[in-house]
Amino acid sequence: MKLVAKRLDVVEPSPTLAITAKAKALQAQGIDVVGFGAGEPDFDTPDHIKEAAKKAMDAGKTKYTPVSGTPSLKAAIIDKLKKENGLEYKPNEIIVGTGGKQVIYNFFMATLNPGDEVIIPAPYWVSYADIVRLAEGVPVIVSTTPEANFQITPEQLKAAITPKTKVFIFNSPSNPTGAAYSKKDVEALCKVLENEEIITLSDDIYEKIIYDGYEFINPAMISAKMKEKTFVINGVSKAYSMTGWRIGYGAGNAEIIKNMDTMQGQSTSNPSSISQAAAEEALKGDQSCVETMRVAFDKRRKLIVDLLNEIPGFRCNLPQGAFYAFPYIDGVYQFPKFAKALAESGETSKSKFFCDKLLDDYKVAAVPGIAFGDDNSLRLSYALGEDDIRKGLDRIKQMVLDLQ
């Protein structure tokens, strides 16, 4: 008798969590490991947000809430979307979940039927494809390149659409590349999407972590027609350093929201009441904390990209958002010593072999590009101090020199 459900055959454990767990295990042994794996800010949650949680506990707000979120948090989300994005929603068009990941999961469970196709530009966030498969959908991966700033073109999008296409995933700024689409770029994609019966899932979680004067834009903001066809995902984890509080939200079609509510009601029910109170304060309260973190990330961004581009065989674009560098390391793959070591290892993924060796022999944790659908690359989070960035990049450079 097989004890595990067959649906899990299509799912791989999260490589980012696996890398982080292995690095922490080594650190627990007293080993000096530089960790570039974690996808979370290294700042503490701002004090005014923590104080709101404490007040909520003291006020006895420790009971069940409506499954899809408290009315006051929904109101704060609606106000945020109107003021910052020019998008108007009603309470029945908003859902709050236990993190953005749960909102995305429930969205696909509520919209996909077996065989429905979902267009996913690669490199992509590690969970997109697996969640689609769990919902019995079919991921349609469209590869992009660093030369194109890791952006899908209107021509690529149009070519990927078939009668089975149900959803197009749009993520800007991107995890893992940090690339962001300009208004002109988004408008060009929307010209393709406006005349198609396709839902655009816009993952806006890195909306506030942007650089060089970039102005955030998503497809729903382009036109009223696109707003009707777009489902927006966001949350408080990245912008407010609230990853452990687990609050994400979605905004879109009321029928989809209703079915997501049904899904959530049979799994977690409501998100934590205390976390919802904290999230409400994050959205409504002092926003200077966001800028403090953004400025620090900006400085680290420039440092890590400069250092990466000094390493033989590496080339790295300057990200426009998020807190990840995504260097291409295909030049390293041409080194004779690397090719020999790879062949001897029996590993089929070049980027996984690189990252395994990097952690085992040089005590640096990075996530292999294969996890994001691109085996020519690595993802390094720069949500860590500048001294650690320099130390980690010194070790990476030494490994590459040793493999030449």
C-alpha positions in Angstrom: 0.0 0.0 0.0 1.4 3.4 -1.0 1.1 5.7 2.0 1.8 9.0 0.1 -0.7 10.6 -2.2 0.2 10.4 -5.9 -0.3 14.2 -6.3 2.9 14.7 -4.3 5.0 13.0 -7.0 5.0 16.2 -9.0 6.4 18.4 -6.1 10.0 19.0 -5.1 10.9 20.2 -1.6 11.7 23.9 -1.6 15.4 24.3 -2.5 15.6 27.7 -0.8 14.4 26.2 2.5 16.6 23.2 2.1 19.7 25.3 1.5 18.9 27.6 4.4 18.3 24.6 6.7 21.6 23.0 5.8 23.4 26.3 6.3 21.8 26.8 9.7 22.7 23.2 10.7 26.3 23.9 9.9 26.2 27.2 11.8 24.7 25.4 14.8 27.9 23.2 14.8 29.9 26.4 15.2 31.0 26.5 11.5 31.3 30.0 9.9 28.8 29.9 7.0 27.8 32.9 4.9 24.2 32.5 3.9 22.9 34.0 0.7 19.9 31.7 0.6 17.1 33.2 2.7 14.4 35.2 1.0 13.7 37.5 3.9 14.9 40.9 5.1 17.5 40.8 7.9 15.9 43.7 9.7 13.6 43.3 12.7 9.9 44.0 12.3 9.4 47.8 13.1 8.5 48.6 16.7 5.2 50.3 15.9 4.0 47.2 14.1 5.0 45.0 17.1 3.3 47.4 19.4 0.0 47.1 17.5 0.2 43.3 17.9 0.7 43.7 21.7 -2.2 46.1 21.9 -4.4 43.6 20.0 -3.5 40.8 22.5 -4.1 43.1 25.5 -7.5 44.0 24.0 -8.5 40.3 23.7 -8.4 40.1 19.9 -7.3 36.5 20.2 -10.3 34.8 18.7 -11.4 33.5 15.3 -11.9 36.1 12.7 -13.8 35.9 9.4 -12.0 33.3 7.2 -11.0 35.9 4.6 -9.8 38.5 7.0 -11.0 41.1 9.5 -13.1 44.0 8.1 -10.6 46.5 9.4 -7.7 44.9 7.6 -9.6 44.6 4.4 -10.4 48.3 4.7 -6.7 49.0 5.1 -5.9 46.9 2.0 -8.6 48.6 0.0 -7.3 52.0 1.0 -3.7 51.0 0.2 -4.6 49.8 -3.3 -6.6 52.9 -4.0 -4.0 55.4 -2.8 -0.9 53.7 -4.0 -2.1 51.9 -7.1 -5.2 53.7 -8.2 -7.2 50.5 -8.0 -10.7 50.3 -6.4 -12.0 47.2 -4.8 -14.9 46.2 -2.6 -14.6 44.0 0.6 -15.9 41.0 -1.3 -13.0 41.4 -3.8 -10.4 41.1 -1.0 -9.0 38.0 0.8 -6.4 37.7 3.5 -4.3 34.5 3.8 -1.6 32.9 5.9 1.2 34.4 3.7 1.2 35.3 0.0 2.0 31.7 -0.8 -1.3 30.5 0.6 -3.1 33.1 -1.3 -1.4 32.0 -4.5 -2.1 28.3 -3.7 -5.8 29.0 -3.0 -6.1 31.1 -6.2 -4.9 28.2 -8.4 -7.0 25.6 -6.5 -10.0 27.8 -7.1 -9.4 28.6 -10.8 -7.6 25.6 -12.5 -9.2 22.5 -13.9 -7.2 19.5 -15.0 -5.1 20.3 -18.1 -5.5 24.1 -17.8 -2.2 25.8 -18.8 -0.4 28.5 -16.9 2.3 30.6 -18.6 5.3 31.1 -16.3 8.2 33.2 -17.5 11.5 31.8 -16.3 13.5 32.4 -14.2 10.5 32.0 -11.8 9.8 31.9 -8.1 10.3 28.2 -7.0 6.8 27.5 -5.9 4.8 28.7 -9.0 5.2 25.6 -11.1 4.7 23.1 -8.3 1.5 24.8 -7.0 0.2 24.7 -10.6 0.9 21.0 -10.8 -0.8 20.4 -7.4 -3.9 22.1 -8.8 -3.7 19.7 -11.8 -2.7 22.5 -14.1 0.1 22.4 -16.7 3.0 24.9 -16.3 4.1 26.4 -19.6 7.6 27.7 -19.1 8.8 30.5 -21.3 12.6 31.2 -20.9 14.0 34.7 -20.8 17.6 35.9 -20.9 19.8 38.4 -19.1 20.2 40.3 -22.3 16.4 40.9 -22.3 16.6 41.8 -18.6 14.8 38.5 -17.9 11.6 39.8 -19.4 9.1 37.9 -21.5 8.4 39.7 -24.7 4.9 40.3 -26.2 5.9 37.9 -29.1 6.9 35.2 -26.6 3.7 35.6 -24.7 1.5 35.5 -27.8 3.3 32.4 -29.0 2.8 30.6 -25.7 -1.0 31.1 -25.6 -3.1 28.2 -26.6 -6.9 27.4 -26.2 -6.0 25.7 -22.9 -4.3 28.8 -21.4 -6.0 29.9 -18.2 -3.5 32.1 -16.4 -0.4 34.2 -17.1 1.9 34.8 -14.1 3.4 38.3 -13.9 6.0 39.0 -11.2 7.7 42.4 -11.1 10.0 43.1 -9.4 11.0 39.5 -9.8 12.1 36.8 -7.4 14.8 35.6 -8.3 16.2 38.1 -10.8 15.2 41.5 -9.3 14.2 42.6 -12.8 11.2 44.9 -13.2 9.0 45.9 -16.1 8.6 49.5 -17.1 5.2 50.9 -17.9 5.9 50.7 -21.6 6.8 47.0 -21.2 3.7 46.2 -19.3 1.5 48.1 -21.8 3.0 46.0 -24.6 2.1 42.8 -22.7 -1.4 44.0 -22.0 -2.0 44.6 -25.7 -1.7 40.8 -26.1 -3.7 40.0 -22.9 -6.6 42.4 -23.3 -8.1 40.4 -26.2 -7.6 37.0 -24.6 -9.7 35.1 -22.1 -6.8 34.8 -19.7 -6.4 35.7 -16.0 -3.2 37.6 -15.2 -1.9 36.8 -11.7 0.2 39.8 -10.7 2.6 38.9 -7.8 3.5 42.3 -6.4 5.2 41.2 -3.2 8.4 43.2 -3.9 6.5 46.4 -4.9 8.1 48.7 -2.4 11.7 47.4 -2.7 12.7 49.2 -5.8 15.7 51.3 -7.0 17.0 54.0 -9.4 13.7 55.9 -9.5 11.8 52.9 -10.9 8.0 53.4 -10.7 6.1 50.3 -9.8 3.4 49.2 -12.3 1.3 46.1 -12.7 -1.2 45.0 -15.4 -4.3 45.9 -13.4 -3.1 49.5 -13.3 -2.9 49.8 -17.1 -6.6 49.9 -17.9 -10.1 49.1 -16.6 -10.2 46.2 -19.0 -7.0 44.7 -17.6 -8.1 45.3 -14.0 -11.1 43.0 -14.7 -8.7 40.3 -16.0 -6.0 40.6 -13.3 -5.8 39.1 -9.8 -3.3 41.0 -7.6 -1.3 39.2 -4.9 0.6 41.2 -2.2 1.5 41.0 1.5 3.5 42.6 4.3 6.4 40.1 4.6 9.0 41.7 2.4 8.3 45.5 2.7 7.8 45.4 6.5 10.1 42.5 7.4 7.2 40.5 8.6 8.0 37.1 7.0 7.1 35.1 10.2 3.8 36.9 10.8 2.4 35.1 7.7 0.0 37.7 6.1 -0.6 38.0 2.4 -3.6 39.2 0.5 -5.3 39.0 -2.8 -7.6 41.4 -4.8 -9.7 40.5 -7.8 -12.9 39.0 -9.1 -15.5 38.4 -6.4 -16.4 34.9 -7.7 -12.7 33.8 -7.5 -12.5 35.3 -4.0 -15.6 33.5 -2.9 -14.1 30.1 -4.0 -10.8 30.9 -2.4 -12.6 31.6 0.8 -14.2 28.2 0.6 -10.8 26.6 0.0 -9.3 28.5 3.0 -12.2 27.7 5.2 -11.5 24.0 4.8 -7.7 24.3 5.4 -6.5 27.0 7.8 -9.6 29.1 8.3 -8.6 32.7 9.3 -5.0 33.9 9.4 -3.7 34.8 12.9 -5.9 37.5 14.5 -2.8 39.1 16.0 -0.9 39.0 12.8 -3.8 40.7 11.1 -3.8 43.5 13.6 0.0 44.0 13.0 -0.5 44.0 9.2 -3.2 46.6 9.5 -0.8 48.9 11.4 1.9 48.1 8.8 -0.3 49.3 6.0 -1.8 52.3 7.8 1.1 53.5 10.0 4.4 55.2 9.6 6.1 54.1 6.3 9.5 55.5 7.0 10.7 52.0 8.0 10.2 50.8 4.5 12.5 53.5 3.1 15.2 52.8 5.8 15.3 49.2 4.6 15.2 50.1 0.9 18.1 52.4 1.2 20.2 49.7 2.9 19.3 47.2 0.3 20.2 49.6 -2.5 23.7 50.1 -1.1 24.2 46.3 -0.8 22.8 45.7 -4.3 25.5 47.8 -5.8 28.2 46.2 -3.7 27.2 42.6 -4.5 26.8 43.2 -8.2 30.2 44.9 -8.5 31.9 42.1 -6.7 30.1 39.4 -8.7 31.1 40.9 -12.0 34.8 40.8 -10.8 34.6 36.9 -10.6 35.9 35.1 -13.7 33.1 33.5 -15.7 30.4 35.5 -13.9 28.1 38.2 -15.3 25.3 39.9 -13.4 22.7 42.4 -14.2 21.9 45.2 -11.8 18.5 44.4 -10.3 15.8 47.0 -10.3 14.0 45.7 -7.3 13.7 43.0 -4.6 16.9 41.9 -2.7 18.4 39.3 -4.9 21.3 39.1 -7.3 21.1 36.6 -10.1 24.5 36.1 -11.7 24.9 34.0 -14.8 27.8 31.6 -14.2 27.8 29.7 -17.6 31.4 31.0 -18.1 32.5 28.9 -15.2 31.1 25.8 -16.8 33.7 26.1 -19.5 36.6 25.7 -17.1 38.3 22.3 -17.5 38.5 21.7 -13.8 34.8 22.4 -13.3 33.9 20.1 -16.1 36.0 17.3 -14.7 34.7 17.7 -11.2 31.1 17.8 -12.5 31.6 14.6 -14.5 33.1 12.8 -11.5 30.2 13.9 -9.2 27.5 12.4 -11.4 25.3 15.4 -10.8 23.2 16.4 -13.8 22.6 20.0 -12.8 25.6 22.3 -13.2 24.2 25.0 -10.9 23.3 22.5 -8.2 26.8 21.0 -8.3 28.2 24.4 -8.0 26.1 25.3 -5.0 26.7 21.9 -3.3 30.4 22.3 -3.6 30.2 26.0 -2.6 28.5 25.1 0.7 30.4 21.9 1.4 33.9 23.1 0.7 33.7 26.9 1.0 30.9 27.4 3.5 28.8 29.7 1.4 25.1 29.1 0.9 23.5 30.1 -2.4 20.5 28.7 -4.3 21.1 27.0 -7.7 19.5 28.5 -10.7 17.9 25.2 -11.7 15.4 25.8 -8.8 14.1 28.8 -10.7 14.1 27.1 -14.1 17.5 28.3 -15.3 20.6 26.1 -14.8 23.1 28.8 -15.9 22.7 30.8 -12.8 22.6 31.3 -9.0 20.4 33.3 -6.7 22.1 35.3 -3.9 20.1 37.3 -1.4 21.8 40.4 -0.3 19.6 40.7 2.8 22.7 40.4 5.0 25.4 42.8 6.2 28.1 44.3 4.0 30.9 42.5 5.8 29.2 39.1 5.2 28.6 40.0 1.6 32.3 40.8 1.1 33.4 37.7 2.9 31.0 35.4 1.0 32.0 36.9 -2.4 35.7 36.4 -1.5 35.0 32.7 -0.9 33.0 32.3 -4.1 35.8 34.0 -6.1 38.3 31.7 -4.5 36.3 28.6 -5.4 36.0 29.8 -9.0 39.8 30.4 -9.2 40.4 27.0 -7.8 38.2 25.5 -10.6 39.9 27.3 -13.5 
